[in-house]
């Protein structure tokens, strides 16, 4: 985080504001209602390119001038977007080569948004020209407190397989490998006659007859993330030059199903990290997804962050789009604040009448102010004002979960021992019991500084480079507790198998050696001593220093260790060679946590979410009751519940479906 801080007091509140979609008479009502809701900051101009530049080089900023002046006159800050996520139709008519090409060689058409090739020179030039105009005009506008660069990079165009992208890919590869020989060895191209004799022979991994080379595919993911990152950096540099003190952000999508960008590489390039989060209708416990994504974003940011988008109710892009239940809007928003969000914003301010998102909820719904959503939105504004002092406070976790996009990409490549391993599901399975127990968690890269943690978990780390493996192993040697999930440590940074037995890089630290893998079929399970079962995976583990904590009780591996514990250096390391059923996994993680000496943030009844933010002067205990029963939680003497402003004498009662935020004297 840099000195380019957000100049908006307290917890910022607002959403995407698209006044250009409405007649100007409506704007006055917007200003009145934003004041009523307590809105302090809105994101504007995200999709306005076609209105700002009607034809190449001809600009009309008059409407945006009026919008920014109006916001300033009403004391509302602007998070001013560069409109580069949606180039106008004229641009594609003039530059049809800038349209992206999919894996099957189909060139897509314009008519929606983000239909550009990330490596297109014409796009880069047009986008930077527009950003230059915008920056020059508004760098000193008093409403502008932040630059919102682009929108959700890679949401619709994470990969382009055109010839221009192929050329950019080759340049990226030359930079990475310097010589073709090095590339051929890294990719293992002696296999299937894939040896390259000329850089020009290398293509993107386009649709082909059989399985493409895994390292080729992995480098393609790395390249595609970097191609978009370089667009972000180019825009940011133009903005920074014009307005050196104004922070820049771009909204991440650390959520289910989006895995295109390696956000560990992106986050250091942002002045303020922001994220978008939407509930999945099919997830019955989406509060856990909110917590996981919030912990991940806080970890990426290294501190507080902004929730740039979520929804007040239903979205419009799932098979069936569920509304939120009573109190859910408030619980969701406070759930993000609990995990470090210093700003809460929605897509969008006013529900659209026309366009592709006309059935998406908003702060001001189609029904107008006589609606539950509006009442909740106004209530939330008051809640966030009551939490002003929470701003800037940070998390304090003794547990770290290793999260790595390279490992995620690699484990989900085709032709794995099992096609059933989904990185985010594997991580969430381990995260859930910790969430239920109220244990604070950070996420880390494999090579992170681990000195502040007692316990490090690597639920899924199929690929790990040498540095990461050494770092994790050294953590256990120096007295930490390390727990590793199956199919981890298997391949190096080039996706080459680590030989000599599994789990490759962690064999020694875990004190086990596996000679063969026995993944389980969908629906199949294996019994475990102690009464539990395992799914997804089993393997023929032999002890090489570790002790067995549980073994398989049936199937071909009956009697073979399934969970092990090893004393390694002055620490200990655990191996889970199957995916235990949720109750068994919870029991094991409880055991491992106690082994590491980690305590929950606070004891609370089941279903009451607990999280702590630590400020310079006080601790802030968030209690969110996701159950239908009132719950009582003990708090420190001298505590105050901030949402009601009432002193809490020894304990607080959190009513069914409600939340409490308790200021406690800081404990060190
Ligand atoms: C986001 C996007 C917004 C809006 C929203 C709808 O992905 O940034 O512009 O489309 O989804 O849920």
Boltz pocket constraint, residues with backbone or C-beta under 6 A from the ligand:
constraints:
  - pocket:
      binder: B
      contacts: [[A, 151], [A, 152], [A, 155], [A, 276], [A, 278], [A, 309], [A, 315], [A, 316], [A, 347], [A, 357], [A, 360]]
      max_distance: 6.0
